[in-house]
């Protein structure tokens, strides 16, 4: 931690400490913007090696966080998001290495052209500057966000939740070691070292213009607060109310397998399917195997009359169920009038995160993919693929459902902006 920031926090001056962090981050961002890609990659390689070497230290720190969360009565899905074991730490290390393997977007020429007057104009990718990331209960975000910010030439100010504080600090130690070894500013990745909620407010106000964008990653209350209070741009999604629609043209065996994975692989991730829609015009045997498979796998099903008729274990759904992000082994099931009924239902209840159609009819599929206005639309695949790593982006800093600048997984390219470079040879404007 920067010595000035440490002293200010020791003196309980949170505002001054946060403003100092912003200034430090801005200076680091200027250095990173000019850093060679070899140095950034070296920092990530060293950090990955340090994560593996410090696995016992990280898991011990994580046990402290898990113990506190269990004592606080946090639910199982919450604990699953928080938990780190050697396999997950190895996955984080491999994630850093996958980012190394990606092309550095900084300096990429997006487009270029010549004007009749001889001017040569190019549009070039550049870092955004300083990224503020506010997140809860996911210590892996510390590595993902720090690494993506670094590779894209941005400095990062991370504010993890108090629930993952020990785990995140242990991971930061590995990232900082990588930065030092590569000759890059260690303060390029900072974690807010206090759990005081006042720190979040200062970040949302932009730290005197030193934060360029905020990325919240957590529950609805956190994201809602960020979107309401932030005075800087925000990349975020409020909820992951994801749908899977099984069309009359679906292969039912394929549909059952996809739906089980989309709902139950990990119920606490934002890409988990929360609502299953079934074409009411499909064969009568379609809905029963879908509902039965979910129930037999331990999932609570809340359904409409058709779903209840398919299996007596189905609980009657209320109006609130259609727009609920459960993040648990619960799913809402509804029959709709074909693909247009599915599109209309999704338009009303989806959070525009990820929505999927299962069908073998390509015409129906294309209608769904073209008309559903979500950040990610899918055909015949689990919604749990809604992830930057699965998209080949190495990792993601979050999912954005807005329409400006970034949409879907926020990876390296989404953490850059561009500038125009104009080259001339004495031209003047008449």
Buried (B, 14 or more C-beta within 10 A) or exposed (E): BBEBBEBBBEEEEBBBBBBBBBBBBBBBBBBBBEBEBEBBBBBBBBBBBBBBEBBEBBBEBBBEBBEBBEEEEBEEBBBEBBBBEEEBBBBBBBBBBBBBEBEBBBEBEEEEEEEEEEEEBBBBBBBBBBBBBBBBBBBBBBBBBBBBBBBBBBBBBBBBBBBBBBBBBBBBBBBBBBBEBBEBBBBBBBBBBBEBEEBBBBBBBBBEEBBBBBBBBBBBEBBBBBBEBBEBBBBBBBBBBBBBBBBBBBBBEBBBBBBBBBBBBBBBBBBBBBBBBBBBBBEEEBBBBBBBBBBEEEBBBBBBEBBBBBBEBBBEBEEEBBBBBBBBBBBBBBBBEBBEBBBEBBBEBBBBBBBBBBBEBEEBBEBBBEBBEBBBBBBBBBBBBBBBBBBEBBBBBBBBBBEEBBBBBBBBBBBBEBEEEEEEEEEEEE
